[in-house]
Amino acid sequence: MKSSIRDKAEGTFHEVKGKVKEVAGKITDSPKLETKGKAEKIAGKVQEKVGQVKEVLGRKY
């Protein structure tokens, strides 16, 4: 599997996992869990963007 595809897939996975943690933190009134979820969601978005950049650069070269 190309690294760009792997980055995008893992990024999406972390986004979803972060969203679940965020919602669970809100439901259980746990600010710590909610914050961890938000951080993981953002990290997933960044990783997904890295995959997109790799894909674009791979096409040019």
N, C-alpha and C positions, 0 to 999 in steps of 0.2 A: 504494500500500500504506500502510495506517495506520502511524503511527510506533510504536504499541504492538505491533503484529504484527511489525514490523521489529526492534524491540528484543528481543522474545522469540526470534525466529529467530536473530539475530546472537548473542545470549547463549548459546543452545544450541550454535551453531557453535563459539564460543570455549571453551565447557565441554569439548566433544569434542576440540578441538584441544589444549587444555591437558592433558587426560587422556592423549592420545597422547604428548605431550612428556614428561609425568611418567613414563610407563611406559618410554619410550625412555631417559630418564635413569637409571632403575633398572637396565635391561638393560645399558647401556653403562657403568655405574658413574660417571655424571656428575652430581654433586650440583647443579651449576649449572643444567643442563638440567632436572633434576627440580624444582628450585625455581621456575624459569621456568614450567614446566608447571602447578605448583600455583597460582602467582599468576594465570596466565591462566584457569585453571578457576574460581577465585574471582571474577575480574572478569566472567566469563561468567555466573555465577550472579547477581551483582549486576545486570548488564544485563537479564537475564531478569526479575528482580523489578521493575525499573523499568518494563518493558513491561507487567507485570501491574498495577502501580499505575496506569499511564496508562490501561489498559483500564477499570479500575474507575472512575476519575475521569471518563472519557469517557462512561460509561453514566449517571452521575448528572446530568451537565449537558447 
